[in-house]
């Protein structure tokens, strides 16, 4: 019995170690370079209701040392959909340059990250803010996805696609 118990414990222990994630967090934080930081902050805070939670001031030395820039200093404004330790960080930064590629009309117009999805409790307040700020809805949205959920597709000031998914009602 002892001879069987020890190998079994070893297998369970090794299996547990191998099955664990290599990551210390299950959240992916995203950095987005925008053409106009103030305009983008205004959009993400006033239209989408995100909360500013932090500001990173990257010095020329830190930019070079980390490989984030070639010595250009910059600020990264950190937003979250809620001020919670487990909420994704949406980091906005600008170098004052316009995009080097044309604004996309469809998600298949370019490669790389094409859109984010925000799950919301109700689309109603978002639709009202979008209307008040004359931000066009793309496609034939809101589009029903199920009996209770609909999808709204918009673009931020730099053309990044944003899906809002939730119920239409309050």
N, C-alpha and C positions, 0 to 999 in steps of 0.2 A: 504494500500500500504506500509506504514512504517513497519507494522508487518511482511510483507513478505520480505522486503529488508534486515532487520537486520539478520534473520536466513540465508539468502542467502549469505550475506557477511561473516558471521561466517564460513559457509561451504566452501566457496572459500578460505578463509584465512587458515583454518585448513588443507584443501586439499593441499594447496601450501606448507605448512610446512611439512606435512607428505610425500609429493612427492619429497622433496629435498634429495639429497644424503648426507650421513653421512661423506663423504670424502671431504677433502679440495683440493684434486688434482685428476684428472682422470688418472694420470700417475702411473704405477707400476714400482718402481725401484728394480733392481735385484742384489743380491750379490752372487758371485760365488767363491768358494774356489778352487784354482788351485794348482797343485803340484809345478810349477816353475813360479813365477810371471814375471820374465824377459821374458821368452819364450812366455808366454801368452800375455803380453803387446805387444811384437813384432808381434805376430800373429794378434791381434785385431787392432793394428794401421797400420801395413804395408800391411797386406793381406786384411782386411775388411775395412780399411780406417777410423776407429773410431778416435775420438779426445780425448786426455786426458784433462779433465777439472778441476780435483781436486785430492787431496791426503788427506786422513784422517789418522792421526797417533793415533792409539788407545793404550793408556797406560794400564798397568796391572790393575790399579784401575778402569779405565773406562770399560775395558773388563769385569771385575767382576761385577761392579755395574749395567751394562746394561744387563748382562746375555749372552753376545756374546761369552765370553771365560771364562775359569777358572783362569784368571789372566795372561794369555799369551798375551804379547803385539803383535800388528800387524799393518800393514799398509793396507789401502784399496785404491787402485788406481781407480779413477772414470773416465769412458769413456762414450762418447755419440756419436751417429751417426751424430749429428750436435750440435754445441755449442749454444743451445737455452734453455730457461727456461722450456719449455714444453717437451723437449726431454727426453726419458727414460734414466736413469743412469744404466750403466752396471758396477758394482763394483767388481773388482778383488782383491782377497787377498790370501795369501799363508802362510802356517805354515811349509813349507818345507817337507811335508809328501806326499807320493804317496797315491793314492786312496785305500781304504780298500776293494773295489770290483773290479772285472775284467772289463776291457774296454768293453763297449757294442758294439755289431755289429749291432743291430737293436733297434728301440725305445722301443720294448716290452721286452727287456732283463732286465729291472729294473723298479722300481717305482720312483715316484718323477718327478721333472721337467726333461723332456727329450729333448726338442729342443726349439730353438727360431726361429722366422721368421723375416727376414729383407726384406722389400720391397725396391727395388732399381730402379733407373731410367733406367739403362741399365746393363745387365749381362756382356757385353763385357769386361769392364776393370777388373771386378772381375775374370772372366775366365782367362784372361791374367795373372793376379797376381798369381792365383792358379797354373797355368801351370808353370810359372817361378819358383815358390817355391816348385814344385813337390808335391802339395797337391792333393790327389786323390779325384775325384768326386765319390760319392756313387751311387749305382743303375745304372740305364740307364739315367743318367742326363747329359745335360739338358733335362727335360721332358716337352713337351708342355702341358699347362693347358687350354689355349684358343687360339684364333687366334693371340693374342698379347703378352700373358704372358707365361713364362716358369719357371720351378723350377730347381734349382741346390741344391743338398744336399752334405754337407761336415761335417767333424768333426774338432773341435779345438784340440790343443795338448793334452787335457785331455779326449777327446772322447765325449764332448758335441756336439750334433747334431745342425747344423745350416742350415736352409732353406734360400736360396736367391731366391726371386721371382721378376721377371721383364721381360721386353722385351729383346730379344737376341741382337738386333742391337744397334748401338751407340745411 
